[in-house]
Amino acid sequence: MAEAAIILGGGLIGLTQALALAAQGVATHVVERFDPEAMATRGFDGRTSAISSSSMAMLEAIGLGPHLTGTGCAIETIKVLDHLRPGGLDFQSERPGDALGTMYENHLLRRTLFDSAKASDRITLHLGQDVVARRFDGGTAQVELADGSVLAAPLLIAAEGRGSETREQLGITPARWQYDHSAMVSAVYHEKPHDNVAYEIFYSTGPFALLPMLDSDDGRHRSAIVWSVPRDQAPGYMKLSDRGFAAELDKASGGALGTISMAAPRSSYPLGFHHSARVTDQRIVLIGDAGHGIHPIAGQGLNLGFRDVAALTEVLVDGMRLGMDPGDAQLLARYERWRGLDTLMVAMATDGLNRLFGIPGKPASAVRRFGMGLVARAKPLQGFFMDEARGTSGAMPKLLQGIPV
Ligand SMILES: Cc1cc2nc3c(=O)[nH]c(=O)nc-3n(C[C@H](O)[C@H](O)[C@H](O)COP(=O)(O)OP(=O)(O)OC[C@H]3O[C@@H](n4cnc5c(N)ncnc54)[C@H](O)[C@@H]3O)c2cc1C
């Protein structure tokens, strides 16, 4: 079977794209420069991601459901607080079991995706390989790998993450800025059960999120943390002993879950924003963080990438059923139009939220709490924010509704 596309990048988005196309009978090459065995360890990626219910519907529709069952922790309530002051907002799922999202450990997601890709006869993996040249001669996209082999297909899908070299080679300059913040990420044990509640506490120094995880094998309660602090303060926090860092977390969480201790090593990421209005070129499309990277304040980056995958799969499969070439400019234009508004809206909303809550002082806090009070009383507004968390706003590709294309 001839490959319809070369996917550059075997991260969470690249592998999901390959599996989504494989589920529709479409074969691809996937090129990844690192060894995915190493990538699927906690040491490589200790993060935990909130997967929205629509992203989950897609993962199930492409056959990953049985591998993920029992490995994620449902978020049933999201509590939003301004500096631990009263007057916060609660978003609650209407029925038990109707989760707003599910927390998965990234290394487990990577393992599931990699094992499924290895088992698929429609995915040819090229691992530990760097790209030395990309050529687009009108008829095909060609990629030369470091070992001298040359891959050719009608379409190149760049899922290369924030620093996408394909994007640079095309001369696409995204709108970008650095936040003066770093996110510190880890997992903690805590005294009290989390009752499937996610906490998002906004400090003027940066947001602090406590996100529910499954209890450990020995029955200890666990949550993930994403704590955003001014960039120059992060090294000081990272140097603290586990006990000293846990004491800072106790303060930041206001004792919501009782005494905290560390359950995993800490890592820290500088935070930046980038957004490309143009995500296509001749026989090329950018997906996931290659096209857009946002502040992790609302845990939406990966979900946006999953929405790219669902839309691109539908556009390509629809076109190929009509006998069209998967690199056809009309198909790529349809994809770009479909995704443009959603990625921009989410990017601007998360950026605005971050700035709004970053304004110090009592008057700003009063305005924020007034705004949260309004949302708490207005059902339609609550519905809007909950649809965003679930990923069910806007024109939904079929896969996000759990329907095969
Ligand atoms: C602190 C933090 C917390 C986050 N929490 C959440 C959350 O809770 N929920 C959520 O939805 N999102 C979250 N995100 C965002 C999410 O992690 C990213 O959006 C997502 O990982 C992007 O995946 P990707 O596959 O597009 O890119 P990447 O993960 O960057 O993967 C790109 C892959 O491509 C490979 N590659 C690159 N160039 C080449 C090349 N030329 N040849 C071969 N291989 C190449 C790389 O080795 C890499 O494996 C968070 C982000 C941060 C920083």
The ligand as an SDF file (V2000), in Angstrom:
LIG
                    3D

 53 58  0  0  0  0  0  0  0  0999 V2000
    3.9190   22.5970   31.4100 C   0  0  0  0  0  0  0  0  0  0  0  0
    2.9610   22.1820   30.3420 C   0  0  0  0  0  0  0  0  0  0  0  0
    1.7620   21.5430   30.7030 C   0  0  0  0  0  0  0  0  0  0  0  0
    0.8380   21.1700   29.7120 C   0  0  0  0  0  0  0  0  0  0  0  0
   -0.3510   20.5940   30.0770 N   0  0  0  0  0  0  0  0  0  0  0  0
   -1.2880   20.2990   29.1300 C   0  0  0  0  0  0  0  0  0  0  0  0
   -2.5870   19.7240   29.4750 C   0  0  0  0  0  0  0  0  0  0  0  0
   -2.9070   19.4670   30.6490 O   0  0  0  0  0  0  0  0  0  0  0  0
   -3.4680   19.4730   28.4640 N   0  0  0  0  0  0  0  0  0  0  0  0
   -3.1690   19.7730   27.1620 C   0  0  0  0  0  0  0  0  0  0  0  0
   -4.0410   19.5920   26.2860 O   0  0  0  0  0  0  0  0  0  0  0  0
   -1.9490   20.2800   26.7900 N   0  0  0  0  0  0  0  0  0  0  0  0
   -1.0070   20.5590   27.7390 C   0  0  0  0  0  0  0  0  0  0  0  0
    0.2050   21.0710   27.3650 N   0  0  0  0  0  0  0  0  0  0  0  0
    0.5240   21.2530   25.9330 C   0  0  0  0  0  0  0  0  0  0  0  0
    0.9740   19.9470   25.2890 C   0  0  0  0  0  0  0  0  0  0  0  0
    1.9940   19.3450   26.0390 O   0  0  0  0  0  0  0  0  0  0  0  0
    1.4630   20.1930   23.8480 C   0  0  0  0  0  0  0  0  0  0  0  0
    0.4880   20.9500   23.1530 O   0  0  0  0  0  0  0  0  0  0  0  0
    1.6780   18.8580   23.0860 C   0  0  0  0  0  0  0  0  0  0  0  0
    2.6170   18.0470   23.7360 O   0  0  0  0  0  0  0  0  0  0  0  0
    2.1510   19.1090   21.6550 C   0  0  0  0  0  0  0  0  0  0  0  0
    2.3810   17.8810   21.0080 O   0  0  0  0  0  0  0  0  0  0  0  0
    3.0810   17.8210   19.5640 P   0  0  0  0  0  0  0  0  0  0  0  0
    3.1330   16.3600   19.2250 O   0  0  0  0  0  0  0  0  0  0  0  0
    2.4260   18.7830   18.6390 O   0  0  0  0  0  0  0  0  0  0  0  0
    4.5430   18.3970   19.7930 O   0  0  0  0  0  0  0  0  0  0  0  0
    5.7700   17.7750   20.5940 P   0  0  0  0  0  0  0  0  0  0  0  0
    5.2920   17.1050   21.8240 O   0  0  0  0  0  0  0  0  0  0  0  0
    6.7710   18.8630   20.7380 O   0  0  0  0  0  0  0  0  0  0  0  0
    6.3400   16.6300   19.6390 O   0  0  0  0  0  0  0  0  0  0  0  0
    7.0980   16.8990   18.4800 C   0  0  0  0  0  0  0  0  0  0  0  0
    7.9120   15.6620   18.1450 C   0  0  0  0  0  0  0  0  0  0  0  0
    8.5240   15.8310   16.8690 O   0  0  0  0  0  0  0  0  0  0  0  0
    9.8800   15.3850   16.9070 C   0  0  0  0  0  0  0  0  0  0  0  0
   10.5660   16.1340   15.8440 N   0  0  0  0  0  0  0  0  0  0  0  0
   10.6640   17.4690   15.7110 C   0  0  0  0  0  0  0  0  0  0  0  0
   11.2870   17.7880   14.5660 N   0  0  0  0  0  0  0  0  0  0  0  0
   11.5610   16.6220   13.9490 C   0  0  0  0  0  0  0  0  0  0  0  0
   12.1850   16.3020   12.7140 C   0  0  0  0  0  0  0  0  0  0  0  0
   12.5920   17.2560   11.8710 N   0  0  0  0  0  0  0  0  0  0  0  0
   12.3410   15.0090   12.3930 N   0  0  0  0  0  0  0  0  0  0  0  0
   11.9080   14.0320   13.2340 C   0  0  0  0  0  0  0  0  0  0  0  0
   11.2870   14.2790   14.4140 N   0  0  0  0  0  0  0  0  0  0  0  0
   11.1270   15.5580   14.7480 C   0  0  0  0  0  0  0  0  0  0  0  0
   10.3150   15.7050   18.3130 C   0  0  0  0  0  0  0  0  0  0  0  0
   11.4130   14.8870   18.6980 O   0  0  0  0  0  0  0  0  0  0  0  0
    9.0570   15.4070   19.1210 C   0  0  0  0  0  0  0  0  0  0  0  0
    8.9830   14.0790   19.5540 O   0  0  0  0  0  0  0  0  0  0  0  0
    1.1300   21.4370   28.3410 C   0  0  0  0  0  0  0  0  0  0  0  0
    2.3480   22.0490   27.9820 C   0  0  0  0  0  0  0  0  0  0  0  0
    3.2580   22.4240   28.9720 C   0  0  0  0  0  0  0  0  0  0  0  0
    4.5630   23.1070   28.5860 C   0  0  0  0  0  0  0  0  0  0  0  0
  1  2  1  0
  2  3  1  0
  2 52  2  0
  3  4  2  0
  4  5  1  0
  4 50  1  0
  5  6  2  0
  6  7  1  0
  6 13  1  0
  7  8  2  0
  7  9  1  0
  9 10  1  0
 10 11  2  0
 10 12  1  0
 12 13  2  0
 13 14  1  0
 14 15  1  0
 14 50  1  0
 15 16  1  0
 16 17  1  0
 16 18  1  0
 18 19  1  0
 18 20  1  0
 20 21  1  0
 20 22  1  0
 22 23  1  0
 23 24  1  0
 24 25  2  0
 24 26  1  0
 24 27  1  0
 27 28  1  0
 28 29  2  0
 28 30  1  0
 28 31  1  0
 31 32  1  0
 32 33  1  0
 33 34  1  0
 33 48  1  0
 34 35  1  0
 35 36  1  0
 35 46  1  0
 36 37  1  0
 36 45  1  0
 37 38  2  0
 38 39  1  0
 39 40  1  0
 39 45  2  0
 40 41  1  0
 40 42  2  0
 42 43  1  0
 43 44  2  0
 44 45  1  0
 46 47  1  0
 46 48  1  0
 48 49  1  0
 50 51  2  0
 51 52  1  0
 52 53  1  0
M  END
$$$$
